Amino acid sequence: MRTLTLDLDTLTLLINGRETLEHWLDIEAGSVLTLSPEDQGSDERQQIELHPDRYAAVPNLDVAQRVAMRESFLFTLNDVNAHPLLSAALTGRKPLRAFDYEIDQFPALRQQWQAYEQKQLCEYALNWLFELGLEPAPDKLPMDTRGIPKDILRRLTKSA
């Protein structure tokens, strides 16, 4: 497993992105190249074609994966009012838009959803990096601070 310094937050945003741009991770530098479909003759595109071992296409979640993530979030809910509304939203014609609309009616649940989504995206990104034989540098990993005594947490964050 090779350690790579990269911006994990940016990587999770790209994985969750809905634009039509292509994103390529430079496995040697840890940077990301962003190309539009029109960039067929650009220098960056040529670099990717000349060195295919150096670049990996950043995966993008499709609609089915996004819906599945929201469905798994519903299993964590105990709100008897929100659960049926959110569940019904995911079975409709535009499930992502409907889910976002319905969850906006419950601000506390909206925050829970955003935290859940961020955690799931981070796990997805880490699994993808693992498949490539890479791991983020330790200082780039998010730290779960629950259950760590305050004095130890202070010393951990001070040394970082």
N, C-alpha and C positions, 0 to 999 in steps of 0.2 A: 504494500500500500504506500503510495507516494503522497506526501503532504504538499498541499498547494495553497498559497495565499490568494484568496479571492473574496469577493464581497457576496456573502451568502444571502443577504437581504435583497440585493439586486437580482441575484439568480432566482430567488423565489418570485419576485415580481415578474420576471421574464417568463417563467414557467406558467404563471397565472395570466399572462397577457393575452389580450384578445385581438391584437393588431395582426396584420398580414406580413409583418417584417420577419426576416429570418435572423436568428441569433446563434452565433457559433462561439463556443468556449475554446480559447487558446489554452491547451493543456500545459504548455510550457510556461506561459507568462501569467495565467490566471485571469486574463482580461477577456472581454466579450466583444466580438465584432458583430455589428448590426448591419444587415443588408436588406434592401428592398428588392422585390422581384425584378425591378427594372435595372438593377446593378449587375447585369450579365457580364460586362467587360471591365468591371472595376478592378483596381489593384488588389483589393481585399478578396474578391471572388477568385482571382488568379492565385493568390496565396493559398486559399482553401483547396483549390484544385491541384496545385503543385505539391502540397504537403497535407494529404488527407489524414495522416496519422497524428498530426499536431492539433487538429480541430475536431470538435464534436458538436453536432447540432443540438442546441438546447431544446429539450422536449417542451411541447406546449399542451396543456390540458385541453381535451376536447369537451364538448357539451355533456356527453355521457359521464365523463369523469367528474365534471363540476357538479352535476346533479347527484351523482353517487356520494360525493363529499357532503353535500347538504343533507342527503338522506341519512348518512351516518351521524351527522350532527343531531338530527331529530331524536336519535336513540339516547342522547345525553340530556334531553329536556324533561322536566317534570311539570311544566306549565300546561294545565289542562285546557286553557283557552288558546294558547298559541299553537300547540302541536297540531290540532286538526286543520287550522288555517294554513300553516306552513306545509303540511303534508299534501293538502289539496292543491296548493300552488305548484308543487313539483310534478303534479300529474296533468297540468294544464298545457295549453298550446305553447306558451313561452315560459318555461319553468324557471329559468334564471331570473328573468325580469320580475315575474310574479312573486318569487321567493323574496327578492330584494325589497319589493314593495310591501309585502306583508310583514317582513321582519322589522321594517322601519316603524311599524305601529307599536313595537315593543323595544324601547331604547335599551333596557338592561340586557335583553336577549341579543340585541344587535351587537353589543360589546362582547358578549359570550361567543357569538358566531365569529366575529372578527379574530378573536384570540384563537378559537378552534381552527379556523381556516389558516391562520398564520402558522400554527403548529403543524398542521397537516402538510402544508406546502414545504415547510422546512424539512420534514421527514422525507417527502417525495424527492426533494433536491439532494438530500444526503444519500438516499438510496441510489439515485442516478449516478452521483459521484462515485459511490462504492462500486457500482457496476463497471465504471471506467477505471477502477483501481486507484482512485484518488480519495483523499480526505482533506477537508479544510484545515488550515492551520488552527491550533487550539485556541488562539486568541480571537478567532473569528466565529467560534461556536457559541450559540446562545447558552447561557448558564441558567439552569433551573435553581432558583435560590430558596425554594420552599423547603423548610425543615432544617436549614443550615443556621446554627446559632449566630446571632448578630456579631459577636466578636470575631468569630472565624470568617464570616462573610466579609467583614471589614478588612481583615488581613488578606483575604483572597483578592478582593478588588483593588487593594492598595498595591499588590505586587504585579498586577496586570498592566 
